[in-house]
Amino acid sequence: MTLLGVLGLLATELPAQVTPAPVAVAHRDSVAHPATTRWQFEQCMGGLTYGAPLKWALAYGMGMVRESDNLDLCFLGAAKVGFGGASFSVGVANSLGPFGSGSALTVGLLRTFDAPMGARAKRTYAGASLHVWPLLALGGEIGYYIPLGSDRVGTPPAKGVVTWSAGFGF
């Protein structure tokens, strides 16, 4: 028996005051599937950058990612290692559009090596950075970090450092 036959049989057995509603049959490919909103642990970022104080650096970040139709979020931990130092940060990132654009706000620690660009050597800093990538794989960051610990007697106190970088990644 076909679907129409079953509907006709049901319509004849229903009381007169109840009218069967029309049934819409959608094609299998035209049905909208709801986007997944579950959290997954996966890569959030990675790439190659150039800037101060790390100079050339490799970056990689993992975290809890939630993708949906409206907003993609990632709570991440990221490490960045370069010729002038290394950093570790945590933060939140989101995508802004269909072309892979997005932004992130991170807080973290930065340790300089022997020859950093625009900062004191062998020093630990704490601070925050704003990351923006207007197009897929292209972007940059700017941040401000303050020195931790005390200076040796007789040396001027270390000043905060503005960090920046530009690069490409995924």
Secondary structure as UniProt FT lines:
FT   HELIX           3..13
FT   TURN            16..17
FT   HELIX           28..30
FT   STRAND          39..52
FT   TURN            53..54
FT   STRAND          55..66
FT   STRAND          73..82
FT   STRAND          85..95
FT   TURN            98..99
FT   STRAND          102..112
FT   TURN            121..122
FT   STRAND          124..135
FT   TURN            136..137
FT   STRAND          138..147
FT   TURN            153..154
FT   STRAND          161..169
//
